[in-house]
Amino acid sequence: MPQRGSRDCCWYHGGDWHQVNRLAIEALAAGEAAGVSAEDMAGFVDDYAKEAGADRWQRAALHSVFFLPFAI
């Protein structure tokens, strides 16, 4: 069974990516429904994460998914 949660070995493993991915899917759906452009999605997602109560690591991880030079 994969380990969920955080570890202290590095930044990447410092939080639960399952939670971040779930939040990313929700934020993307909300952004698309609101008509947010791809260029503005990272900012929208940052605000969405704050409103959802995401912690600092989760917000940084989420931003890394939507930041255009690195966006998936």
Secondary structure, 3 states (H helix, E strand, C coil): CCCCCCCCCCCCCCCCHHHHHHHHHHHHHHHHHCCCCHHHHHHHHHHHHHHHCCCHHHHHHHHHHHCCCCCC
